[in-house]
């Protein structure tokens, strides 16, 4: 009788083990991991280019705009423009066929007269703002350039200067920063 109970207990244990192994069935799957390495971007100002509004005679307030394509808008009644204008061309290098976002200054840049000093007032500064570029999506506020098959691209920049009518004669200047990043 002991043998019968042992065989019965062994059968129940074996049955339980078989039942559990089918309920505890596991599976697995593989996933792919990727990482794209992009070439570091370079941004250079093309030799001999700058944001040059030319020469102006100012007898009152107003604005002068220079579009990224070099078109000058000097329609303010108290400002007369002359001379040669220029827009800066920026050259980009990076990974072929990738889109690059252009970051233009979002705040006003003050062009300063050579005699600008600690006590200087408005006659020694001209405000430069409203930067624009000839890159795609400029009107949407998200300008970008798609690099060509060699990883090269370029864009021009324009802007608007504002006069209050008190500016003194002389050449006003400043630098401004433009940057690029992959989109």
C-alpha positions in Angstrom: 0.0 0.0 0.0 2.9 2.3 0.6 4.0 1.7 -2.9 0.6 2.6 -4.3 0.5 5.9 -2.3 4.1 6.7 -3.5 3.2 6.0 -7.1 0.0 8.0 -6.8 1.9 10.9 -5.2 4.6 10.7 -7.9 2.0 10.8 -10.6 0.3 13.8 -9.1 3.7 15.6 -8.9 4.5 14.7 -12.4 1.2 15.8 -13.7 1.5 19.1 -11.8 5.0 19.7 -13.2 3.8 19.0 -16.8 0.9 21.4 -16.3 3.1 24.2 -14.9 5.7 24.0 -17.7 3.1 24.8 -20.3 1.7 27.7 -18.3 5.2 29.2 -17.7 6.2 29.2 -21.4 8.4 32.2 -22.2 9.5 33.9 -25.5 12.0 36.5 -26.6 12.6 38.9 -29.5 15.5 40.9 -30.9 15.5 44.7 -31.5 17.9 46.7 -33.6 19.8 49.6 -32.1 21.1 52.4 -34.4 23.1 55.6 -34.0 23.7 58.0 -36.9 26.9 60.1 -36.6 26.7 63.4 -38.4 29.7 65.4 -39.6 30.3 68.5 -37.4 28.8 71.6 -39.0 31.1 74.5 -40.1 29.9 78.0 -40.7 32.1 80.6 -42.4 31.4 84.1 -43.6 32.3 84.3 -47.3 35.3 86.4 -47.9 34.6 90.1 -48.8 30.9 90.0 -47.7 29.2 92.0 -45.0 25.9 93.6 -44.1 26.5 97.1 -45.7 23.5 99.5 -46.0 25.6 102.0 -48.1 25.6 105.7 -47.3 22.6 107.7 -46.1 21.7 111.3 -45.5 19.4 111.4 -42.4 17.2 114.4 -41.6 14.6 112.6 -39.5 13.5 109.3 -38.2 12.8 106.2 -40.4 14.0 102.8 -41.4 16.1 101.3 -44.2 15.8 97.6 -45.0 18.2 95.5 -46.9 16.7 92.2 -48.0 18.7 89.0 -48.1 18.8 89.2 -51.9 20.4 92.6 -51.7 17.3 94.7 -52.4 17.4 98.0 -50.6 14.2 99.7 -49.3 15.0 103.3 -48.6 11.5 104.8 -48.8 11.5 106.8 -45.6 10.9 110.5 -46.5 13.7 111.8 -44.3 16.4 109.4 -45.5 18.2 109.5 -48.8 20.3 106.4 -49.6 23.3 106.1 -52.0 26.4 104.0 -52.5 27.0 100.3 -52.7 25.2 97.8 -50.5 26.1 94.3 -49.7 24.7 91.3 -47.8 26.8 88.7 -46.0 27.0 85.2 -47.4 27.5 82.3 -45.0 28.8 79.0 -46.2 27.9 75.8 -44.3 29.7 72.4 -44.4 28.3 69.2 -42.9 26.7 65.9 -43.7 25.3 65.5 -47.2 21.6 66.0 -47.8 20.8 66.9 -44.2 18.6 69.9 -43.3 20.2 72.7 -41.2 18.3 75.3 -39.2 19.6 78.9 -39.3 19.5 80.9 -36.0 19.4 84.6 -36.6 19.7 87.3 -33.9 16.3 87.7 -32.1 17.2 90.9 -30.3 18.3 94.4 -31.5 22.0 94.9 -32.3 23.3 98.5 -31.7 25.6 99.8 -34.4 27.9 102.3 -32.7 29.6 105.4 -33.9 33.4 105.5 -33.4 33.0 108.1 -30.6 30.5 106.1 -28.7 31.3 106.2 -25.0 29.9 105.6 -21.5 27.8 108.9 -21.6 26.7 108.5 -25.3 23.1 109.1 -26.2 21.0 108.1 -29.3 23.1 110.1 -31.8 25.8 107.5 -31.4 23.8 104.4 -32.0 21.6 102.9 -34.8 19.4 99.9 -34.1 19.7 96.9 -36.4 16.9 94.4 -36.2 14.4 92.3 -38.2 17.1 89.9 -39.5 16.0 87.9 -42.6 17.6 85.2 -44.7 17.0 83.8 -48.2 16.8 80.3 -46.8 13.6 78.2 -47.1 10.9 78.7 -44.5 12.3 82.1 -43.6 8.7 83.6 -43.6 7.6 80.9 -41.2 10.3 81.9 -38.7 12.1 78.6 -39.1 14.7 79.2 -41.8 16.6 76.1 -43.0 19.0 75.0 -45.7 19.3 71.4 -47.0 22.9 70.6 -47.7 23.7 69.3 -51.1 25.2 65.9 -52.0 28.6 67.1 -51.0 27.5 68.5 -47.7 27.7 72.1 -48.7 25.1 75.0 -48.5 24.9 78.7 -48.2 22.6 81.6 -47.3 22.5 85.4 -47.2 21.3 87.6 -44.4 19.6 91.0 -44.5 18.1 93.3 -41.8 16.6 96.7 -41.0 18.2 99.7 -39.4 16.2 102.4 -37.6 17.1 106.0 -37.3 15.7 108.5 -34.8 17.0 111.5 -36.8 19.7 112.6 -34.2 22.5 110.4 -35.6 25.9 112.2 -36.1 27.9 111.8 -39.3 30.3 108.8 -39.3 30.4 105.1 -39.9 28.4 103.1 -37.4 29.3 99.4 -37.0 28.7 96.3 -34.9 29.0 92.5 -35.1 26.2 90.0 -34.9 26.1 86.3 -34.5 24.5 83.7 -36.7 24.5 80.0 -35.9 23.4 76.7 -37.5 22.3 73.3 -36.2 21.0 70.1 -37.7 17.2 70.1 -37.9 
